[in-house]
Amino acid sequence: MNFSMLRRLMVEEQLVSRGVKDKRVLAAMGAIPREVFVPEEQRTFAYEDRPLPIELAQTISQPYIVALMAEAARVSSGDRVLEVGAGSGYAAAVFAELGAEVYAIERHPELTASARARLTQAGYGRVHVLCGDGTYGLPAQAPFDAIIVSAAAPAVPSLLLDQLALEGRLIVPVGSYPGPQKLLRVVRESSLGFSEENLGQVHFVRLVGAHGWPEGPPPDVEQEEAEPRRVT
């Protein structure tokens, strides 16, 4: 299977056509072998326009969602980035390809180990993948220029706001499951001041943790929607 061709088509048909304009994000997603970040039996579908299942009933996000969040985070070379919910490690690879120092937190030990292995296999072994409750953030490594939350929180997490650098960006889906949820960009404008922008409707798994949703059996279906609506 020609994965290089599929990556190019993914960028053109799923990202550019939907309005992703950041050339650095497009180049990063065109460079990363997404097939490495999915289970063996899913590799044929790695570049399809939908989320895919990974271990422990979790998902790797739809390519457009990853691009949307990366573009919204405005990640630059040298930035310190925190991702809450590492999952397969694919989004962390995107931030690393953009030149950031990346810390990714995953609450499942099995996913933590597999994300580390996949990132190393893909050439991103310098990403720091930690196992723990991401709703606490990572205060020992703060402040961060960008924090990206890859699961839906019941409200904007105040602990993560506290860990933003000045002009830092928090990208977080907020809402209940099964919805509605909205994707927010919150920017720290001063020590106590923040601005908030609604980037559109999305559909994510729940952010489980002490400052998120409680543990418990998930609803019948939890995966991101194929067509989020983007607010301009």
C-alpha positions as CSV (number, residue, x, y, z in Angstrom):
1,M,0.0,0.0,0.0
2,N,1.3,3.4,-1.0
3,F,1.1,5.3,2.3
4,S,3.0,8.3,1.0
5,M,0.3,8.9,-1.7
6,L,-2.4,8.4,0.9
7,R,-0.9,11.0,3.1
8,R,-0.7,13.5,0.3
9,L,-4.4,12.8,-0.6
10,M,-5.3,13.2,3.1
11,V,-3.8,16.6,3.2
12,E,-5.3,17.8,0.0
13,E,-8.8,16.3,0.3
14,Q,-9.4,16.3,4.0
15,L,-7.5,19.3,5.3
16,V,-6.9,21.9,2.6
17,S,-10.4,21.4,1.2
18,R,-11.9,22.1,4.7
19,G,-10.0,25.4,5.2
20,V,-6.9,24.4,7.1
21,K,-4.4,27.0,5.9
22,D,-1.3,26.7,8.2
23,K,1.3,25.4,5.8
24,R,3.4,24.1,8.7
25,V,0.5,22.0,10.0
26,L,-0.1,20.7,6.5
27,A,3.5,19.9,6.0
28,A,3.7,18.1,9.4
29,M,0.7,16.0,8.8
30,G,2.0,15.2,5.3
31,A,5.3,14.0,6.9
32,I,4.1,11.8,9.7
33,P,3.4,8.1,9.1
34,R,-0.1,7.9,10.5
35,E,-0.2,4.1,9.8
36,V,2.3,3.6,12.6
37,F,-0.1,5.0,15.2
38,V,-3.0,2.6,14.6
39,P,-3.3,-1.1,15.4
40,E,-2.0,-3.5,12.7
41,E,-5.5,-4.5,11.6
42,Q,-6.5,-0.8,11.1
43,R,-3.5,0.2,8.9
44,T,-5.4,-0.2,5.7
45,F,-7.8,2.5,7.0
46,A,-5.2,4.8,8.5
47,Y,-5.8,7.8,6.2
48,E,-9.6,7.5,6.0
49,D,-11.7,10.5,6.9
50,R,-12.8,9.2,10.3
51,P,-11.6,8.3,13.7
52,L,-10.3,4.8,14.2
53,P,-10.4,2.4,17.1
54,I,-7.2,1.8,19.1
55,E,-6.6,-0.2,22.2
56,L,-8.9,-0.1,25.3
57,A,-11.9,1.1,23.3
58,Q,-10.2,4.5,22.6
59,T,-9.8,6.2,19.3
60,I,-7.2,8.0,17.1
61,S,-8.7,11.2,16.1
62,Q,-9.9,12.0,12.5
63,P,-7.1,13.7,10.6
64,Y,-9.1,16.9,10.2
65,I,-9.7,17.2,14.0
66,V,-6.0,16.9,14.6
67,A,-5.2,19.5,12.0
68,L,-7.9,21.9,13.4
69,M,-6.6,21.7,16.9
70,A,-2.9,22.0,15.8
71,E,-3.7,25.1,13.7
72,A,-5.8,26.6,16.6
73,A,-2.9,26.0,19.0
74,R,-0.5,28.0,16.9
75,V,2.4,25.8,17.8
76,S,5.8,27.3,16.9
77,S,9.3,25.9,17.0
78,G,10.6,26.0,20.6
79,D,7.2,26.1,22.2
80,R,6.5,23.9,25.3
81,V,3.3,21.9,24.6
82,L,1.2,19.8,26.9
83,E,-1.2,17.3,25.5
84,V,-3.8,15.8,27.8
85,G,-4.9,12.4,26.5
86,A,-2.0,11.0,24.5
87,G,-4.0,8.1,23.1
88,S,-2.0,6.6,20.2
89,G,0.6,9.4,20.3
90,Y,-0.3,10.7,16.8
91,A,-1.2,14.3,17.8
92,A,1.9,14.5,20.0
93,A,3.9,13.6,16.9
94,V,2.3,16.4,15.0
95,F,3.3,18.9,17.7
96,A,6.8,17.5,17.8
97,E,7.1,17.8,14.0
98,L,6.1,21.5,14.4
99,G,9.2,21.9,16.6
100,A,7.7,21.9,20.1
101,E,9.0,20.2,23.2
102,V,6.0,18.0,23.9
103,Y,4.7,16.5,27.1
104,A,1.8,14.1,26.7
105,I,-0.2,12.6,29.6
106,E,-2.2,9.4,29.2
107,R,-4.2,7.8,32.1
108,H,-4.1,4.2,30.8
109,P,-0.7,2.5,31.4
110,E,-1.2,0.3,28.3
111,L,-1.8,3.2,26.0
112,T,1.1,5.1,27.6
113,A,3.5,2.3,26.7
114,S,2.1,1.8,23.2
115,A,2.2,5.6,22.5
116,R,5.9,5.7,23.6
117,A,6.7,2.8,21.3
118,R,4.9,4.2,18.3
119,L,6.5,7.6,18.8
120,T,9.9,6.0,18.9
121,Q,9.2,3.9,15.9
122,A,8.1,7.0,13.9
123,G,11.2,9.0,15.0
124,Y,9.7,11.1,17.8
125,G,11.3,9.4,20.7
126,R,12.0,12.8,22.4
127,V,8.3,13.3,23.2
128,H,7.8,12.9,27.0
129,V,4.9,10.5,27.5
130,L,3.7,10.2,31.1
131,C,1.0,8.1,32.7
132,G,-1.3,9.9,35.1
133,D,-4.4,12.0,35.5
134,G,-4.1,14.6,32.9
135,T,-6.8,16.8,34.5
136,Y,-4.2,18.0,36.9
137,G,-2.0,19.1,34.1
138,L,1.8,19.0,34.7
139,P,2.6,21.9,37.0
140,A,6.2,20.8,37.5
141,Q,6.9,21.5,33.8
142,A,4.6,24.6,33.5
143,P,4.2,27.2,32.0
144,F,3.2,25.9,28.6
145,D,2.8,27.9,25.4
146,A,0.0,25.6,24.3
147,I,-2.1,22.9,26.1
148,I,-4.3,20.7,23.9
149,V,-6.9,18.5,25.5
150,S,-8.0,15.5,23.4
151,A,-11.2,14.7,25.3
152,A,-14.3,16.6,26.3
153,A,-14.2,18.3,29.7
154,P,-17.4,19.3,31.6
155,A,-16.0,22.9,31.9
156,V,-12.8,24.7,31.0
157,P,-10.3,23.2,33.4
158,S,-9.0,25.9,35.8
159,L,-5.9,24.0,36.7
160,L,-4.8,23.9,33.0
161,L,-5.5,27.7,32.7
162,D,-3.1,28.2,35.6
163,Q,-0.4,26.4,33.7
164,L,-0.6,28.6,30.6
165,A,2.3,31.0,29.8
166,L,1.4,34.6,28.9
167,E,-0.2,34.4,25.4
168,G,-0.5,30.7,25.9
169,R,-3.3,28.8,24.1
170,L,-5.6,26.2,25.6
171,I,-7.5,24.1,23.1
172,V,-10.2,22.1,24.8
173,P,-13.6,20.5,23.9
174,V,-16.2,21.3,26.5
175,G,-19.6,19.8,27.0
176,S,-21.4,16.6,28.0
177,Y,-21.5,13.2,26.3
178,P,-23.1,12.6,23.8
179,G,-23.2,16.3,23.4
180,P,-23.5,19.1,22.6
181,Q,-19.8,19.9,22.8
182,K,-17.9,22.9,21.6
183,L,-14.2,23.3,20.8
184,L,-12.7,26.3,22.6
185,R,-9.5,28.3,22.2
186,V,-8.7,30.1,25.5
187,V,-5.8,32.5,25.4
188,R,-4.0,33.9,28.4
189,E,-3.9,37.7,27.9
190,S,-2.6,38.7,31.4
191,S,-1.9,37.1,34.7
192,L,-5.6,36.9,35.4
193,G,-7.2,37.7,32.1
194,F,-8.3,35.2,29.4
195,S,-10.1,35.5,26.1
196,E,-12.3,32.6,24.7
197,E,-13.2,31.7,21.2
198,N,-15.7,29.0,20.0
199,L,-14.2,27.1,17.1
200,G,-17.3,25.0,16.4
201,Q,-19.2,21.8,17.4
202,V,-17.2,18.6,17.9
203,H,-17.8,15.2,19.4
204,F,-15.1,13.7,21.7
205,V,-14.8,11.0,24.3
206,R,-15.1,12.2,27.9
207,L,-12.1,13.6,29.8
208,V,-12.1,11.3,32.8
209,G,-10.2,12.3,36.0
210,A,-10.4,14.1,39.3
211,H,-11.1,17.4,37.5
212,G,-13.1,16.0,34.6
213,W,-15.8,13.3,34.4
214,P,-16.0,10.5,37.0
215,E,-14.9,7.0,36.3
216,G,-17.6,4.7,35.1
217,P,-18.8,2.7,32.1
218,P,-18.8,4.8,29.0
219,P,-22.0,5.4,26.9
220,D,-22.7,3.0,24.1
221,V,-20.7,4.8,21.5
222,E,-17.9,7.3,22.1
223,Q,-16.0,8.7,19.1
224,E,-15.5,12.0,17.4
225,E,-17.9,13.1,14.7
226,A,-16.8,13.0,11.1
227,E,-17.9,16.6,10.3
228,P,-17.3,19.2,13.0
229,R,-18.8,22.6,12.2
230,R,-16.1,25.3,12.3
231,V,-17.0,28.8,13.4
232,T,-15.3,31.7,11.5
